[in-house]
Amino acid sequence: MISTEIFTKWLEQFINFEREPKKDLLNLDKMRFYAERFGNPQNAYKTIHVAGSKGKGSVSTMISTCLSEAGFKTGLYTSPHVEDFRERVSLAGTFFSDDAYSKAYLEVMEVFEQIVAENPATDPTWFEIVTCLSFIIFRNEAVDYAVFEVGLGGRLDTTNIINPCVCAIMPIELEHCQYLGDTLAKIAFEKAGIIKHGVPFFCFEQNEEALQVFQKTADKQNAPMFYMPDLVESLEYKISLAGLQMSASYKKDSPVGSLFEKPLHTTLKLLDEVQAKNATLVAALVKYTEPSIPQHVIESGLSKAWLLGRFEVLRKEPLVVVDGAHTIASLSLSVSTFKKLIGEKEKGILVLACAEDKDVEHFAPLFERDFDCIYLTIPGSFKKSNLERLQKAFENYYAGKPHTLTISPDFHAIITDAYSKSTQNKKPLLIAGSFYLVGEAKKLIGQCSELLG
């Protein structure tokens, strides 16, 4: 029996782009070669591909739970994981059996060791190996569908050797600029790389610069494009700790809207207010892909979707939230949702850490109005960061302002101190900026809760 611990330790010998990406090593020819060695398992089931700067993990999860609710055995490949490596390769968010993982681990280890022995210069990466793992588990477990979240970009991402029946592109922002380009158009070009000839794709609301790239690519690939602002007629939602209640209607004169007999109604466990828009895209994509699925089944599937670290409430009194949001737009939405839950007059405590490639100079103003106590740290020991740059950005912006800044690379101490202050002073706490920070916070707060009550 090969355990997850044994497999992940074995993985550590390979280059990990999540730790430190290197664009020049991205090569889909290598990925195709590896997949061929396993018999191209990615072709054994229907696939759905999801790219974007934010929201792709939530949308991938929602798609998988809707298909699962309809009776389709559905695999889900997402990243990063928060608590358990197996979160990356799951059965619509739940784990496969231990035997299923063990069998796939063994197959992956044996084949890649053979590949390296035959040609040491091949140099497989961590992400290429894990992507192959997902292909193999989904084949071995005979899934009907597999939903793949893009890891980085799209065009050269390891997942981009699949042949999807439909894909989705979520909002585009300036991110990973040293790898994807320094303009929205360049980044959109990389994301648009998942658009395949004749394959329909659903597009979230976009900046005009990015939208033009997607429309041009769709025309070139003869791929039907469904732009959500052109499909949705109305959307209403109400957020509370009980859930995100939403109601949406689609335009009846669209090829997607005509499939819905009535407005969409559901309550989401995913609280971030942008999830209401995400859900309208998911429902449209699923209904278009499998028109026979009843609307009430899609609504039920949406209500069951859950993903660790996406505006996750750890405590209600006082409110403690962890959120992996790490772009300007996603952090803005996180703050907006947080404020709706705590009320206009309340001020919160913030713990923020982020990877070194984030736009930290524009992060600082996002928290001025709603937080009076700000902690800055690093996102754990795994992800490379630049605390000096983050510190400089915040100290420059908050100079002369009444906010309290506490800065330290000791993320254990920062999280523990912030949580202690939150509980003792009954002040709401938001921990955001990185999924790696979220994972560390969940572990530490669990330990602190036992001590502080």
C-alpha positions, 0 to 999 in steps of 0.5 A: 500500500502506497500512502499519500505521505509516501507519494508526496515525499517521493514528489519532493524530488521534482521541480514544483512550479507552485513553489517557484514557476519557471516558464521556460520549462513549460512544454506540452510535448513533454506532457503528451509524451508522459500521457502516452506512456500511460496509454492516454488515460485523459481520453477515457472520459468526457472532460471540462476545462476551466481557466481564469485569474480567479473563481476557477476553483469554485466554478470547477467544484460547482460543475462537478457537484451538479454533474454528480447530483445528476448521477454522473460519476465526476472527477475533479482536479483543482489546486492548490490543496489546503489541508490534504493533498488528495483535495487536488484529485477527488470525486466531486470534492470527496476522496476516492478510496485509499486503494484507488489512490494507492494503485495510482500512486504506484503506477505513477512512481513506477512509470516516471522512475522508468522514464527518468532512468531511460533519459535523466534529461527528461526532468519531469516536473511536480505538476506534470506528474500530479496531472498524470496522477489525476488522469490515471485515477479518473481512468481507473475509477471509470468516471463519466466526467472529469473537471480540470482547473487550469493551474497556471495560464492555460495555453501551456498548462499541463492540463491542456492536452485534454480534449474537452467537450466544453470549457469556461474562462473566468475573470482575467486580471494582471497576475503571474506577469513574469510568466504570462505577460504584462498586459491583460491582452497577453494574459488573455492570450494565454488563458484563451489557449484552452479554447479548442476548435469547435468546442463551446466555451462559457465566458465570465464578464471580462474587461474589454481588452481581454474580451476582444482576445477571447472573441477573436480566438473563438472566431478563429477556432470556430468555437461557440462562445457564450458571454454571460452578460449576454445570457443573464437577464437578472440576478439577485442575491442575499448573503448571511452566515446561513448561506448565499441565497440567489435568484437568476433568470436567463434571456429566453431568446438565447440558446442557453436561456431557452433551456431554463423553464423558470428562474434559477433559485438556490442557496450556496454554501460558498459565501463570497458574493461573486459566487452568485455570478459563478453559479449562473455560469455553472448552471448555464454550462451544465444545462447546455452540456447535459440538457436532460438534467432537470433544473432542480437537480442543478439547483441542488448540486449548486447548493452542495458545492463546497471548497476549503479556503474560499471565504470559509467561516471558522468561527461566528462569534466573533466572526473569523474568516479565511480566504485564499483570495490573492488578486485585487478584484478577489480581495476587494470582493472578500472585503465587501462580503466580510463587511456585509456580514459584520455591519457598517460600523464594525472594524476588523482585524486583518492578517495578510500574506501573499506570494512575491508576484502579487500587486501588493502596491495596490493591495494596501488601499483595499483595507483602509476603511474596514480594518484598523488592525493589520498584520503582515506576514509570509504565506508559510514556508512553502511559497516564495514571498517578498515581505519587505516589499509588502511591508514597504507598500503598507507602511508608505500607504498607512503612514500618518493613519490611525491603523496599527501595523504588525509585521513579522515573517513568523506567521505562526506568531502573527496568526496566533496573536491576531486570533487571540486579539480577535477572541479577547476583544470580540473583533472580527478577523479576516485572514487572506492573500494566499491558500498556503496562509489559509492552510497554516491558519486553519491548523493554528486556529484549531490549536488555538481554539482548544486553548482559548475556547 
